[in-house]
Amino acid sequence: MVGGLKGRDLDSKQLSNMIEVFSPPKVSRSGRKLAAADIKSNRQWCAANAAEYQGRWVALVDGELLAVGYTLVELRAHLRDKMTEAAPLIQRMH
């Protein structure tokens, strides 16, 4: 990758994009405190549906599927249309 950059001028937008792409992932918290019942219902849904949604990204709210996508970008696009007051759990199913 770096070899392909020799002799190429990068503008600040390209450089910023490359830094973001190659930086380690960041974890952020939503600030929403989940009740034990919310966590339990989300875990139960994951256990019951893991095989059906394997390899896909899911968004759950209180144990209910809100959106699904093959990529995180696709999932987030679906979520734009379905914003709820509650912050969804976003997880890739293994």
BELGI-V635294 format. One record per backbone hydrogen bond with DSSP energy under -0.5 kcal/mol. NH is the residue of the N-H (numbers start at 1). CO is the residue of the C=O. Records with the same first field share a line. If there is no record, write none. Layout:
BEGIN
NH = CO ; CO
END
This chain:
BEGIN
4 = 1
5 = 2
6 = 3
8 = 5
15 = 11
16 = 12
17 = 13
18 = 14
19 = 15
20 = 16
21 = 17
22 = 18
23 = 19
34 = 32
39 = 35
40 = 36
41 = 37
42 = 38
43 = 39
44 = 40
45 = 41
46 = 42
47 = 43
48 = 44
49 = 45
50 = 46
53 = 49
54 = 51
55 = 93
56 = 53
57 = 69
58 = 91
59 = 67
60 = 89
61 = 64
64 = 61
66 = 59
67 = 59
69 = 57
75 = 71
76 = 72
77 = 73
78 = 74
79 = 75
80 = 76
81 = 77 ; 78
82 = 79
83 = 80
89 = 60
90 = 88
91 = 58 ; 89
93 = 56 ; 91
END
